[in-house]
C-alpha cells in the first residue's frame, strides 16, 4: 500500500455525515471545510444563511458536499428538528461538532443575570442538548460515532475579562469527559478541541493593543492561530485514526499553555 493510500484509509471520512453546529462562524467554518475535503457530507448549522453561502460555495468549489440548516441552538426542539432533517436528507449522522459560542468582556461585578444566562445557555446548555440528542441517536444506532466539543484555553487556565465565557468553557470540558465515560462502551467518543488564541469573531470584541501584546508575550509562537490550523485536530478526532481517543482535550494553542515567565 502506498503511503498516500494508507493515510487516506486512516483519516478518510468518505461515506460519513458531519454536523457542524457553529459552522457558519470562522473557526468551525474552516473545520467544516476540512471535514468536507476529507469526504464527509457536511451540514453547516447556524443562524445566518447569508454567512453559510460563502462557506458552502468554497466547499462545493473544492469538490465537497455540504448544505445549511438554520437552528436555534438554545431550543431543544430546534436541535431535535435538526437531527430529523439531517436523517431525512443524508440518511444518517456520524460526527457532531458543538462549536456555537458567545463571549463578553463585562467586568465581573457588572455581569447581569440576563447576560450570564445568555452566555450559559449558548456555550453550555446548547452543547448538552445537542450531545443528548445526537448522542442518543448514535448510541441507539449501535455503530459508534464522534462528538467533538469546542472548549477553550480559558476553560483550563482562567482568563481575565471573559469570566462567564471561561466558566462555561470549563464546564464544557467537564461535560465532555463525563459523556466520554458514559458512552465509551457504545464506541461513541466525545473529545474536546482546545483552541488557544484565534481571531474568531467572538474574540475580536475583547482585543485591544495592550491585550494583544499580553497574549503574544504568553504565546511562544508569537502569533495568533489561523482557522485552518484547527483542521488537523478535527480530522484526527473525527476519523478512525483516533479510535482509542476518548475524553481527550486536544490543545491547539501555539504553546500558550506551556508558557509561564
matplotlib code that plots the C-alpha trace (Angstrom):
import matplotlib.pyplot as plt

x = [0.0, 1.3, 1.8, -0.8, -3.3, -2.6, -3.2, -6.4, -7.6, -6.9, -8.2, -10.8, -14.3, -15.9, -19.5, -19.7, -22.0, -20.7, -23.0, -21.1, -23.0, -21.4, -20.4, -21.2, -18.5, -14.9, -13.3, -16.0, -16.4, -12.8, -13.3, -16.3, -14.2, -11.7, -14.3, -15.8, -12.4, -11.8, -15.0, -17.8, -21.1, -21.1, -24.0, -23.4, -25.6, -26.1, -28.4, -27.3, -27.9, -26.1, -22.9, -23.3, -23.5, -19.8, -18.6, -20.8, -19.5, -15.9, -16.7, -18.5, -15.8, -13.3, -15.5, -17.1, -20.7, -22.5, -25.7, -27.1, -29.5, -30.9, -31.2, -31.8, -29.2, -30.9, -34.0, -34.0, -36.9, -34.9, -32.0, -34.3, -35.7, -32.1, -31.4, -34.6, -33.8, -30.3, -31.6, -34.2, -31.7, -28.5, -29.8, -27.6, -25.2, -21.8, -19.9, -21.2, -19.2, -20.5, -19.0, -21.6, -20.3, -20.7, -18.3, -18.4, -15.9, -18.2, -16.4, -17.2, -19.1, -21.2, -22.4, -26.2, -28.3, -29.6, -26.1, -25.0, -27.9, -27.4, -23.8, -24.5, -27.3, -25.3, -22.0, -23.1, -26.8, -26.7, -23.8, -25.7, -28.9, -27.0, -25.0, -28.1, -30.0, -27.2, -25.6, -28.8, -29.1, -25.5, -25.9, -29.2, -27.8, -25.1, -22.4, -20.4, -19.6, -17.6, -18.7, -16.2, -16.9, -15.1, -13.5, -11.1, -7.8, -9.7, -11.5, -8.2, -6.3, -8.8, -8.6, -9.3, -12.1, -14.1, -15.3, -18.6, -17.1, -14.2, -16.6, -18.9, -15.9, -14.6, -18.0, -17.9, -14.5, -16.0, -19.2, -17.2, -15.3, -18.5, -20.1, -16.9, -17.1, -20.9, -20.8, -17.4, -18.7, -21.0, -18.0, -19.4, -16.3, -16.5, -13.4, -12.6, -10.6, -9.0, -8.1, -5.6, -5.9, -7.5, -9.0, -12.6, -15.5, -16.4, -12.9, -12.3, -14.6, -12.3, -9.0, -7.1, -3.4, -2.5, -4.3, -2.7, 0.7, 0.0, -1.2, 1.8, 4.1, 2.4, 2.5, 5.8, 4.7, 4.3, 1.2, -2.5, -3.6, -5.1, -8.6, -7.2, -4.8, -7.7, -8.4, -5.8, -7.1, -10.6, -9.8, -7.9, -10.8, -13.5, -11.8, -10.9, -7.3, -8.4, -10.5, -9.0, -9.1, -12.0, -12.3, -9.2, -8.5, -6.5, -4.8, -4.1, -2.5, 0.9, 2.5, 0.3, -0.3, 3.5, 4.5, 4.9, 7.5]
y = [0.0, 3.4, 5.9, 8.2, 5.3, 4.4, 8.0, 8.2, 4.9, 6.1, 9.7, 9.3, 10.5, 9.1, 8.0, 9.9, 12.7, 15.5, 18.0, 21.2, 23.4, 26.9, 26.0, 29.5, 31.0, 31.5, 28.6, 25.9, 27.0, 26.2, 22.9, 22.1, 22.7, 20.2, 17.6, 18.0, 17.8, 14.5, 13.2, 13.8, 15.2, 18.3, 20.1, 23.8, 24.7, 28.3, 31.3, 33.1, 31.5, 34.5, 33.6, 30.0, 30.7, 31.8, 28.7, 26.4, 27.8, 27.2, 23.6, 22.9, 24.5, 22.2, 19.2, 18.7, 18.2, 20.4, 22.1, 24.6, 24.1, 27.0, 26.2, 27.9, 26.2, 27.3, 25.3, 21.6, 21.2, 23.0, 20.7, 17.7, 19.0, 19.4, 15.7, 14.8, 17.0, 15.5, 12.0, 12.8, 14.4, 12.4, 9.2, 9.3, 11.3, 10.1, 13.2, 16.1, 19.3, 21.6, 24.9, 27.6, 30.2, 33.8, 36.0, 39.1, 41.4, 42.7, 43.3, 40.6, 42.9, 44.2, 41.0, 41.0, 37.9, 38.2, 38.3, 35.4, 33.3, 34.1, 33.0, 30.0, 28.9, 29.2, 27.9, 25.1, 24.2, 24.1, 21.7, 19.5, 19.5, 18.6, 15.9, 14.4, 14.3, 13.2, 11.0, 9.1, 8.6, 7.3, 5.0, 3.6, 3.1, 0.9, 1.9, 4.4, 7.9, 11.0, 14.1, 16.9, 19.8, 23.1, 24.1, 26.9, 27.5, 29.8, 26.7, 25.3, 28.4, 31.1, 34.3, 37.8, 39.9, 36.9, 35.5, 33.9, 32.6, 30.9, 29.4, 27.9, 26.5, 24.9, 23.3, 22.1, 20.4, 18.6, 17.7, 16.2, 13.9, 12.7, 12.0, 10.2, 7.9, 7.4, 6.2, 4.6, 1.0, 2.0, 3.4, 6.9, 9.0, 12.5, 14.7, 18.4, 20.6, 23.4, 26.4, 29.0, 32.5, 32.6, 35.8, 34.5, 36.9, 36.4, 37.3, 40.4, 42.5, 42.0, 42.6, 45.8, 46.6, 46.1, 42.7, 41.5, 42.3, 40.4, 37.4, 37.4, 37.6, 34.4, 32.6, 31.0, 31.0, 34.8, 34.9, 34.1, 30.8, 30.6, 28.9, 26.3, 25.2, 23.5, 21.2, 18.6, 18.2, 18.0, 15.2, 13.3, 13.3, 12.7, 9.8, 6.2, 7.4, 8.4, 5.2, 4.9, 8.6, 9.4, 12.2, 13.8, 17.5, 18.3, 21.6, 23.8, 26.9, 27.8, 26.8, 29.1, 26.5, 25.8, 29.4, 30.9, 33.6]
z = [0.0, -0.9, 2.0, 0.4, 0.3, 3.9, 5.1, 3.1, 4.6, 8.2, 8.0, 5.3, 6.1, 2.9, 3.4, 6.7, 7.6, 9.8, 11.5, 12.5, 14.9, 14.6, 11.0, 9.8, 12.0, 11.2, 13.2, 12.8, 9.2, 8.5, 10.3, 8.2, 5.0, 6.3, 7.0, 3.5, 1.9, 3.7, 2.1, 4.7, 3.6, 5.9, 7.4, 8.3, 11.3, 12.3, 12.3, 9.1, 5.7, 4.2, 6.1, 5.1, 1.4, 1.1, 3.0, 1.0, -2.2, -1.1, -0.1, -3.4, -5.5, -3.9, -4.8, -1.4, -0.5, 2.1, 2.9, 5.5, 8.4, 10.3, 14.0, 17.3, 19.5, 22.7, 21.8, 22.4, 19.9, 17.2, 17.7, 17.6, 14.3, 13.1, 13.6, 11.9, 8.9, 8.6, 8.8, 6.1, 3.8, 4.5, 5.9, 9.0, 11.2, 12.2, 13.5, 15.6, 16.3, 19.0, 18.2, 18.9, 21.3, 22.6, 24.6, 26.7, 28.4, 31.1, 34.4, 36.9, 39.3, 36.4, 34.9, 34.9, 35.2, 31.6, 30.1, 32.3, 31.3, 27.6, 27.6, 29.8, 27.5, 24.3, 25.5, 27.8, 27.7, 23.9, 24.0, 26.5, 24.3, 21.1, 22.9, 24.4, 21.1, 18.8, 21.5, 22.0, 18.2, 18.0, 20.9, 19.7, 16.2, 17.6, 15.0, 17.1, 16.3, 17.2, 19.1, 19.2, 21.6, 21.2, 24.5, 25.2, 26.8, 29.1, 30.3, 31.5, 32.5, 33.7, 31.5, 32.7, 31.2, 29.9, 33.2, 32.2, 29.0, 30.9, 33.4, 30.7, 28.7, 31.9, 32.2, 28.6, 29.3, 32.3, 30.5, 27.6, 30.0, 31.6, 28.3, 27.1, 30.1, 29.7, 26.1, 25.7, 25.6, 22.8, 20.8, 20.9, 21.5, 23.0, 22.8, 23.1, 20.9, 22.9, 20.8, 22.1, 20.7, 17.2, 15.8, 15.9, 15.6, 19.3, 20.4, 18.4, 20.5, 23.6, 21.9, 22.1, 21.5, 25.2, 25.4, 22.1, 23.5, 26.6, 24.6, 22.4, 25.4, 26.7, 23.3, 22.2, 18.6, 18.9, 16.7, 16.6, 15.2, 11.7, 11.5, 9.0, 11.7, 13.5, 10.6, 11.5, 15.0, 13.7, 11.2, 13.8, 16.3, 13.6, 11.9, 12.8, 13.4, 16.9, 17.6, 21.1, 22.0, 24.3, 26.8, 25.4, 25.4, 22.2, 22.7, 19.6, 21.1, 19.7, 23.0, 25.2, 27.9, 28.1, 28.9, 32.3, 32.5]

ax = plt.figure().add_subplot(projection="3d")
ax.plot(x, y, z, "-o")
ax.set_aspect("equal")
plt.show()
